[in-house]
Amino acid sequence: MIKTNYIVVFILCYILFACNKDENAVQLNNSLASQVAIHEIEIDNVIACSSGSKSNEDTVITYVYPRPDATDIRYYETSAIDVDKNEYQNYQQISIEPADFFNGYLKKFTRNIVEERWVIITFFEKGKLHLSNPIRVKHRTKPTEFTDEVAINTSTENMPVFVWQDGIYEDTKIYFQVISDLNNALLSGTYTFQRQFQYYKTDNVVLNITQGIPPQLNPIKSYNFTLMGVSEDNWVNLFIEKNFTP
């Protein structure tokens, strides 16, 4: 009888161990660390940032620029904010599909998140796994400010100048400007450290994702100006949208 009990206990322990092993294997396979371990990687080589939502305080939107050869775009996040942001084992893949933004020129992941955390976006390009910098989600402590406040000077024909101010947050490091038409097609996408941009001059542009030469603006048509003011840890502090005629 005692021997039988030992056998039962042994079988139960084996089953529990096997289940735990399987669960750990699943977790490992979903982790960013598992991908980094088997691929050649390029770090800090994906342009991405996150913002809050204008309509829902629980929603976080993560934007990514998929270069023309990018494939298999993936979204990873940590379970909490108080973990090592540089430890890839802390990031688990969340199976959500990116949606088009500016007609697919950019992509975005929309997700409801209760607690703040870290996010990394990856994609494959020319056989390598490319990773974004860690993105600090701050929708609780620093909700994104949405506004239409931008000064637009149209005195120079077809070359309007956009000037803006920082909003309620003072830690913005870089500004991403998009000029698009009313069909939401991106005409130019540029980054500046200065709070000013002129279409289409690149004197103060520090990063340019415009593909080719953008078209000349038509003075009888309307266009959209979109701006994201981004902090050093890739959170969008300021989001400006404004319709204009050049």
C-alpha angles and dihedrals in degrees: 000000000000090000090052091052090052090053092050092049091048092051092049092049091049092051092049091048092049092049092049090048091052092048091050090049091052091049091049092049090053094047124099087232090066090057095044089052095059104034138062105249141204113201128207088016103116120082106225141140139168134228139180123252127260092220107033126041092203095055123096121190119201117198126201134182107223107204113224094265096044119123138175099025110199136190121217129179140175123240093239142005098245096074133097104279091202096055106096093199087070092064121084124189116249110207102228125133120234118241127216119268119188088008093307098311084115129021129218137200116208118199138162109232126178099190128041118253146152125279133196125188121205138183138170121248126173093344097310131106109235121201132198123225112268110277117218109218108214105168091132102041099031111020111197113261113230119200145141095221109132130127113231119195112195098175091113107070113252091347107090119185118223120204125178141167132229113264128220094318123072101193098080110133106177138019127219116203127193126187111196138168125243090268087063094248111150113238099176136002118191142160127217136175089212125077091240139075134176123203112262108359121106100192093118098027113122097179128021126193094173110128109220126332113326119234125259112262118250112231093215095052132077125236139183129243117203125182134184119193105204130198124222091264092053100256117140107237096173130032118186126184122179135164115219145169115222 
